[in-house]
Amino acid sequence: MADEFNTGDMLSVYLFENQQLLENLQNIVMEQKDADGFDEDSINEIFRTMHTIKGSSGIMMFDEITKVSHKLEDVFYFIRESHPTTVPHVELVEYVLDVADFIMGEMDKLSDGEDADGDATELVGKLDAFLHKIKGEDPKETKKTENPVKDDGPKQFYIAPETAGNSHFYRIYLTYNPEIQMASMHAYKTVFALKKIAKDILYSPEDILTNEATSEEIIKNGFKILIKTDATEEDIREIVQPGYDLTKVEVYECSAQEFQLGFEAEGSQILIDLDSSVEEIEKRADAKEDEAAVTKKKIAPGDFVIAPKEPGKAKNLAKDRPAKKDKATFISVDIAKMDQLMDLIGELVISQSVVLQNPDLKVPGLNLDNFNKAAGQMKKISTDLQNVIMSMRMVPLTNTFQKMNRIVFEMSRKLGKDVTFEMMGDTTEVDKNIIEHISDPLMHLVRNSMDHGIESNEERQASGKKEKAKVTLSAKTESGKVWISVADNGKGLDRNQIMAKARQQGLLEPGRAENSYSDKEIYQFITLPGFSTNKKVTEFSGRGVGMDVVVSNLQKIGGTLEIDSVPGEGSTMNLKIPLTLAIIDGIVMDVGDSAFVMETGAVREFVHVTENMLIHEPDGTESVMIRGACYPVIRLGDFYELHDYETNIENGMMVLVELEGNVVCLFVDRLVGKQEIVVKPIPEYIKKVKGLSGCTQLGDGSIALILDATGLMGY
């Protein structure tokens, strides 16, 4: 059975859903790590999460994941039921995170096509000892053998009329979350979990292992189970609980006669060997119609039995349940397909521009009314399509930020530093590809803040700092960019120490005076490969590779890192990440033979100026006075050393670009107009140029460079 379930779509669903569960688990833990204990809702949520992971892992035959999930489930079951007052909270938090790490590590192996071969014995032992401790038990006295009860062979469970012993009969109705995939797998997970208490069991739909269509049926109509067992209703509810996949669980006791009748009148019962392999179940399903004659039973009166369909006759259900409301359905999509779709939309936009700017349309006398109407409608549809696709790719930074919260928590304990973590703007949504590229840079920046930036408790006290050490992670979007900052209130960067190290490694420019280096230039030395001011290599730093990783990962997506620091007060690492592939509204401008684009959101206005409005500074720079305000002027022709561009200020156009309250005037030859553009990164073989964030293809096939307001303003 393992070979059947550990491949294909079922494994993909298993990995996807458990990934979501683990991320939610870690978020819960990190939100309450500083409390005295978990609140009731969190305890229940963690219990349900581990219960779900245990069940799905059991079906998939991932024994080690099942064991460790089961043990942590036991811990939270005891906490939930007994409400102990002596649970060491921080220790429990660490155990939950250790379990999450173990499971995540095993899932990573599975994602890479490897076996889940991790050994959870040590972790299970620690959890077991922890459980004994919070129970106040002596493990030596209470320890029981973990060897399973001897199995004398496969158990054959058949529906039988007798009611011997203390057996009870139950009917179970399960309603599944419409967002889940492969509901049939989740249904079988429930059957699998009930195996340990069942004597006889049957379910509907019955072909959940052999018919993919049953998943849709289960989502629409639910899943029904009949079970004969010595267990109580409470025992059943303990095994089958609402959670990520199950939204509703109904359990009703029924009679032996109702159990015998099954779900329908004639021959619908499936006799189940709960230890059978998938192959055996499949054979039984295929041979169902060819089996020996089954004694036909008449439908006895009762509110449970579902009678066969008859024209004009409604089914008699156990109880009248309200009609289900229509719910939104969700599917997961391979990100590669999303990328391909985005590329196609980009090509569509470019093709649209080619059509609309075709010189053949400018022939005098053409009646283009119908064409313009159709073109306008096409533009609207393509714009709506772009917005939908972009929204599908956008995900919040919450999970990424919570991972940094965990890093701060673990490092603060290992380093003995009392540090708080603050998040701002974690709901900011960014492209999924961006999140994948910034996760490692953020990790290194946070680790550096904890190790290098934040002083020890004794050092902070000696320096007179009364404010608690803090690491702040913030995010925002502005002008088509993602701005992420990692700030700390530690000791800041030591300019002299960095300069000494740079001098030692021969990084200073020959003949340049050391006092001519600005603080920002000096701080950039720490981003070079192999550069570290740490005298000692530790678990967290000292090798000079962390900041190098940060810069290299950012460069892959056209991002930048800027460092600000005040000695004795702290440091701030600013990540500025442009859009790597998007469709935006831009203003196209010509400068000589070159075309430039500025995003419309950054453009405040266009102004024709005269020579007497210019102010020539002694250092050669220019400013322009507009309505009593003075703004710096950048002549793009001079800035990028172009040819054959307009130099007469009165013949060109001033474009006022505003960013965070700062304004700069760009002098261009002429404005072409507003246009939707596809933003693409500048090719890797071209060195990074200040003030440029990407490029695009215009409707006439020419290439335009996309201006970066941040770079032009010297941020």
N, C-alpha and C positions, 0 to 999 in steps of 0.2 A: 504493500500500500504506500510505502514511503516514496517509491519511485513514481507512483501515479500522481501524488500530490506535490512533490517537491520541484516540479517543473512547470513551465508555461505560465498561463494566466493566473493560476491559483497562487503560485509563488509571488508573482508581481503584486497581486492584491494583498497577500500577507505582508509583504515588505512595506507597501504603501500605507496600509492602514495602521500597522504597528509603529511606523515612523511618526504618524500623526499622534498616536497615543503617547509615545515617548516624549515628543516635544511638549505636549500638553502637560504631561507628568512633571517634566523639569520646570516648566513655568509655574506650576502650582507650588513646587518645593521651594523655588527661589523667591517667590512672593511671600512665603511664610517662614523663611529660614531664620529671620531675626525675631520671631515671636517666641513665646514660651512653649508653644506646642501647636500642633495642627488643629484647626477648627473642625467641627463635625462634618461640614460639607466636603472639606479637603480629604478627610479620612475616608469618607465614603467614595469619593472620586478615585483616590489612589487604590482603594480596595477593588473597585470595579475595573479599573484599568489593568491591574495585575491579573484579575480573574479572566478578563477577555484575552490578554496575551497568553496566559496559561492555556486556555482552551484552544485557541488557534494554533499555538505551538505544539500542543498535544496531537492535534490532527495531522500536522505537518511532520510529526515524528522528530521534532527537535528537542530531544530529551533534556539536555542541559538547560536550555532556555525555560522549558516547562518546570524543571526542578526549582530553579532560582525564583521564578515567578510565583510558584506555589508557596515557597517558603516566605517570601515577602507578603504574599496574600494572607498567610497564617498570622503574621505579625500584626497586620492592620485589622484582621478579623478580631483578634484578641483585644486590641485597643478600642475597636468599635463597640464590642459587646461588654467589655469589663470596665472601661473608662479608668484605667490605672492613673495614678497621680505621680508616679515615680519614673516616668519615661524620660530618659536623657534626650532632649529634643535635637541638639546638634549632632549627636551620635546617630540618631535615627535618620536625620537629613542626609548624612554621609552615606549611610547604608542604602538609602533609596537611590542616591546618585550613583553609587557603585553598581547597583543592579541595572540601572538604566544604561550605564557605560558598557557593562558586560553584554547586555542584549543588543545594544547598538553596534558593538564590535562584531558580534556574530552576524547581524544583519548586513553589515558592510561586506563581510566575507561572502555571504550569499549573493549580494548584488554583484560582486566581482566574479561570480561563477565558482567560488570555492566552497568547501564544506564547512558547516557550522561545527567546528571541532574543539571549541573552547571547553575547558574543564571548570565547572562551577562548584566543585566539591568544597574548596576552601571558603568561598563566599557563602555557600549554603550552611557550612559549619558555623561561620561567624553569626549569621542570622539566627540559627538555631540557639546558639549560646545567648544571643541578645534577647530572644524570646523567653528563654528560661529566666534570664535576669529580671526582666520586667514582670514576670509572673512570680518572682520570688522563690523559684524552685532551684534545687540542686540538680544539675544536669546528669550527674552520675546516678542519682536515685530514680530519676524520671525518664532516663533515656530508654527508648524502645528500638527494637530492631527495625531497620529501614528496608530489610529484604521483603519482597512481596510475598504474599501468601502463595503457597504452592498451587500451581495450576495443573489440574488433572486432565487437561484437554479442553477442547472447545466446548463451550456451553451452548446447547441448542435450546432456544427459548421459543415455545410455540403457544399460540393462543389456545387456551384450554378452558373448559367450563367450570372446573373445580375452583373453589374458594378456600382451599385449605390454609391452615395457619393464620397468621395475622396480616395477610396480604390486603393491600388497599388498591383501589383503582382510581386513576385520575385522568382527566382530559385537560390538555394544555393548549392554549391559544397564544401564538407569538406574533407580534407585529414588529416588522423590521424597518429600520431607518432607510428611506428611499435613496439616501445618498451613497449607501454602500454598494459595492460591486460584488457580483457573484454571490447573491443571497443564498444560493443552494449550498455553497461551502459553509456559510454561517449556520444554516439550518443543520447540516450534518455535524457541525461542531457541537451543537446542542445535544443531538442524539448521542454523539460520542461521549459527552460529559455525563449524560444520564446513565451510561453503561454500567457504572459501578454500583448503582442502586437498583437497576431494573431486573425483573424476572422475565417479563414479557413486554414487548414494546412494538408499536406500529405507528406510522406517521403518514401524513398526506400533505403535499404530493409525495409519492413514494419513490419516484425515479430521480431523486436529487443528484445521484452520482452518475447517471447515464444520460441525462437530458438537460442540455443547457437552457432550454426554454423555461424550466421550472423556476429559475431565478426571477424572471419577470412575474410569473404566477404568484410566487411567494411575496414579492413586494406588493402586488395588487391585492391579494386575498389573504395573506398571512400563511402561517405554517401551523399545522395541527398535529398533536401527539397524543396517543393513548398509551398509558403505562401501567403495568402491574408491578407493585413493589411493596416491600415491608416498611419503607420509609414513610415519613409524615409529609404533609403539605409544606411544612416549614423547611424540611430537608430539601425538597424539590426547589423551593424558592431560593434556597441558599445556593444551589447549583446554577439555576437559571435566573439571572438577574438582569434588569434593565441596564444598559450601558451604551457604549458607542454604537453597537450594531442593533441592539434591541431597544425599541422605544416603549413597548408595553408587553407585560407578561400576565396572563390570566390562567389560574389553576383552579379546577373544580373537581371535587370528588364525585365519582359516579359508581354505579352498581356493576357487579360482575356481568350481568346480562347485557348492559349497555356496552361494556368493554368487548364482549363477544360479537356484538353486531357490527362493530367497527365504524367506519365513516360512511359506508354506503351499504346497500342491501345485499348485493350479490358479489361474492368473490373478490372483493377489493383488498382484503387483508393480505399483507405481505408477511410471511413468516421469516423472522430475522434471526440470524446467528450473529450476535453482537461481536464475535471474534472473527467473523468472516473477513476475507480479503475483498478488495474492490472487485476483483475478477469474479469471485464467487457470487457477490451481490448482483453483478451484471448478468451472469448466467441465470440466476434465479429470476431476474426481471424478464429476460428474454424467453425463458421457459414457462412463464406464468400461464399463458394461454394453453400450453400443452400439458399442464400438470394433470394428475388424476382428478377425477370429478370431486369437486368440493361440495360438501353438503350445503345446500341452499337454505338460508334462514329467512324467515319472514320478518318483516319489520315490526317490532313491538312498539306499542305506544311509548312515547318518551320525547322529551324536548331536545335530546342530544343528537339523535340519528339524523343524518342528512339523506333525505329520500332521493331516489333517482329522479332526474329531470322529466317532467311531464308537461306537455303544452298547457299553459295557463295556470300551472300550479307552482307556487313559490316554495322555496326550500324552507323547511322548519328547522331553525337553528336553536342552539341551546338557550340563547337569550338575545333579545333585540339589542343590537349594538348600533350606535349612531353611524350614519354613513360617513365614510372617510372623506375628508377634504382633499382637494387636489393639492399636492405638494410639489415643490420644485425638485427636479431631479438633476443629479450631477454626474459627470464622468471625469476621469483623469485623462489627460492627453500628454503624449510624449512631447517634451519641450522642443525636440528637434523638429517636429511637425509644426509647432508654433513658429519657430524660426523660419521655416520654409514658407509658411503662409505669410509671415511678415515681409519676407523678401519679395514674394509675388505681389503683395499690395504695393510695395515700393516701386516695383516695375510698372504696375498699373498707373500709379501717380505720374511717373515719368512719361509713360505712353500718352496719358491724358494731356500733359503739358505739350508734348510734341504735336498732338492733333490740334489743340486750341491755338497754338502759336504758328501753325503752318502758314507760310507766306502766300499759299494759293488762296487763302481765305481773305486776303487783303486786296483782291482784284476789285476795282471799282464796278459798281452796278450789281453785285451779287446780293440776292435776297437771303439773308441768313437768320430770319426770325425763327423759323422752325429749328434750325440747327442750334441757335443759341439757347432755345428752350430745352432741347434735348441735352445740350452740353451742361446747362445749369442743373438739370435733374441728375445727370451722371456724376457731377461733382458732389452734389449732396449725398448721393448713395455711397460714393467712395470715401467721403469724409466720415459718414456714420460707420462704415466698415472699419476704417482706421481706428476710430475711437473704441469700438467694441474689441478689436484685437489687442490694442494697447492695454485696455482695462483687464483683459484676460491674463496678460503677462505680469501685471502689477501685483506685488505681494507686500504686506507690511514688514517692517524691520523688527517687529516685536520678538520673534523667536531668535533672531540673530543677536539682539541686544540682551536677551535673557541668558544666552550662552556666555556673554561677557560678564554678566552678573555672577554667574557660577565661578568664572575664573577669579574674580575679585574675592569671592567667598573662600575659595580653597587656598589662594595665595595668602590671604590675610591670616589664616590659621597656621599655615606652614611658616610664614615669615614672622609671626607674632606681632603683626601690625593691626591696630584697630582702625578699620577703614569702612566707610559706608559707600554705597553705590547708588547713583542717581541716574535715572533715564528721563530724557525729554525728547518728545517727537518720535517716539518709537512706533507710532501708528503711521508714520510717513510711508507711503507706498512707492516702491521702486521696481524697476524691471528685475525679473527673476535672475537674469544673467548677471546683473550688477551685484546682487546679493552673493552669488557664488564666488565672485571675484574679490569681494571686500571682506569676507569672513576671516580669512587668514591675516590680512593687514590689521584688522581691528583687534584680533587676538594678540598680535605682537605689540601693538601700541598700548593695549591695556596692561599686558605683562610688564612692559617697560615702565609704565606709570607706577605700577605697584612695586617693582624692584628698584628702579633708579630714582623715580620722582618722589614717592612718599618716603619720608624719613621714618626711623623707628620711633616707637612711642617715647622712648627716653630722649631722643634728639629733638623731637617736637616740644617736649616739655622744657628742655634746656634752652631752646630758642625762644621760649615765651609764647608759643602758639597755643591758644586756648581752643580754637576751632578744631573740631574733629576732622581727621584726615578723610578726604573724599575724592572719589573718581566720578566724573560726570561724563556721560555719553549722550550726545544730542544729535538730532538730525532735522533737516528741513529741505524743501525743494524751492528753488528760486531761479527764474530765468532759464528753465530747462535743465537745471543741474541739481545734483544731490550734494548737499553740504553736510558732512558728518564731522563732528568734533569730539576728540577725546581730551578731556581736561582734568588736571589734578591740582590740588592746593599744597603741593610738596615744596621741595627746596629749589626747584627750577634748574635750568642748565647752567653749568659753570663755563663761561666764555673762555677764561684763561686755560682751564684744563683741556677744553676741546682744541684750542689753538696749539697748545703744547703737543698734543697727540698728533695733530695735523702736521706740525713742523717735524716731528719725529718720523712720520711716514712719508715725508716729502710731498705733501699735497698742496703746499702753498705755491702760488705763482712766482716764478723767479723775478726778482727785481721789484716786486710789489711790496709796499710797506704794510706791515701787519695791522697798523692802526687804520688802514684804509678799508679793511673788511667790515661790512655792516654785520649787525647781529644775525640777520636772516641768512647771510652768506655763511657765517661761521656755523650756525645751527645745521645747515644743510650737509656739513661734513659727516654728521652722524648717520646719514643715509647711505654712505659709501660702503661697498663690500669690505668686510674685515675690519671696520672701524668700531672700536669699543673703548670706552674710558674705564671700564671695570678692570680693576687690578686682579680680580679673582674670578675664575669661571664658576658659575653656580648652576643649579638645576634650571634656572630660568633665564640667565643671560650671561654675557661675557665673551661670547664667541664672535660677535660682530656680524651676524647673519640675519637677525630679526628685522632691522630697518631696511636692509637690502631686499628682503622678501616683500616688505610693504611697498617699496618704490617699484619693483619689477612687476608686481601684480597690478598696481595702479596704472602703470604705463601700458599694459595690455589693453586697457579700456580707455586710454587717453586721459586718465586722471592725474592729479597732482597732489603733492603733500607739501604743506606749508607749516612751519614751526614758529610759534611765538612762546617766549618765556620771560619771566621776570624773576631774577634771583631772589630766593627767600619766599616767593609767593606762589610759584607753580608754573606749569607749562601747559600749552594747548597745541594739540596736533590737529590740523585742519585738512580733511580730505575733500577735494573738489572733483567731482566726477561728472563729466559731460555725458550727454546721450550718445551711445554708441550706434544705435540704429533706431531712428524714430522718424516720424513725419510731422513737420511743424510748419507753421505759417512764418514766412520770412520776407524781408524787404530786400530785393535784388538791386545792387548798385554797381555801376561801372566806374572803374578807375583805369584810365588808359585802355589797354587791350585786355585787362583782367576784370573778372566779375567777382563780387563779394556779396555775402548774404548776412544780414543781421536779424535775429529772431524779433518778431514784432513786439513781443512782450517787453523787450529791453529798450525799444525806441519810444522816446517821449514826443518828439516833434521834428519837423523839418523847417529850416529857416534859411532864407537868402540873406546874406550879410554884405556889407560894404566895407571898403578898405578902412574907413575911419572908425569902424567898430573893433578893429584888431588892436591888440596890445603886444608889442614886441619886447620880450624880456631880455635882459643883458646876457643870459646864458644861451640865447638862441631859440628858446621856446616861445610859443605864441599863446595868447589867450584872446577870447572874444567877449565883448560886453553885450549881453542880450537882456533888455528890460531891467537894467540895473544890477544884474548878476554877472559875475565874471567866471568863465568856464575855460579850462585848458583845451587847446586845439591839437588834434592829431591829423596831419595830412597823410592819408593812407599811401599816396604815391611815394612820399619820402620815407615813410615808416618801413615799407617793404621794398624800397629801392627799385621801383618800376620805371618804365620808359613811356614817353609820349603821353603824359598825363597833364591835366589842367593845373596850372599854377596860379592863374588869376582868381582871387578869392570871390570876385563878383560874378564869375562865369560858372562857378560850381554850386554845390549845395552843402549846407551844414546839416548833419544828422545828429541830433541830441540823444545820446544814449545814457540811460539812468540805471544805476544799480546800487541798492541799499542807501539811497539818498545822495550818492555821488554821481556827478554828471560830467561827461566828456563829450566834446564836439568832434565828429569825424567829418573831414572834408573830402568829398567825393566829386567826380566829374558830373554825374547825373544819376537820377533814379530811374530804374526800369519799371518797378512796380511790385506789388504784393503777389506772392506765389507760394503754393504748397511745395515743400522740398523734402526730399529723403536725405536724412543725415547719415553719412557714412564716415567711418574713421579714416584719417589720413594714412596712406600706406606706410608700412613699417620702415621701408627703405628711405623714407624722407625723415630727416631729423626734425624733432619737435621745434616748431616755430612759435614764438610768442604771439599771443593774441588770436590764434587759430584753434578751433575745436574739432573741425571736420571738413568734409567737402560734400558736394552734391552735383548731380547732373541736371542741367537745365533743359528746357523743352527743345532748344535748338541743337542739343547734343554736346554743348560746351560744358566745361567743368567750372564750377564756382566754389570759392573758399568760404567757409562759414566762420564768421568772426566770433571771438570769445570776449565779451565785455569785461570779464574778470581779468584776463590777461592784458588787455589794452590799458586798463586802469592801474596795472602794476600791483594787484593784490597778492 
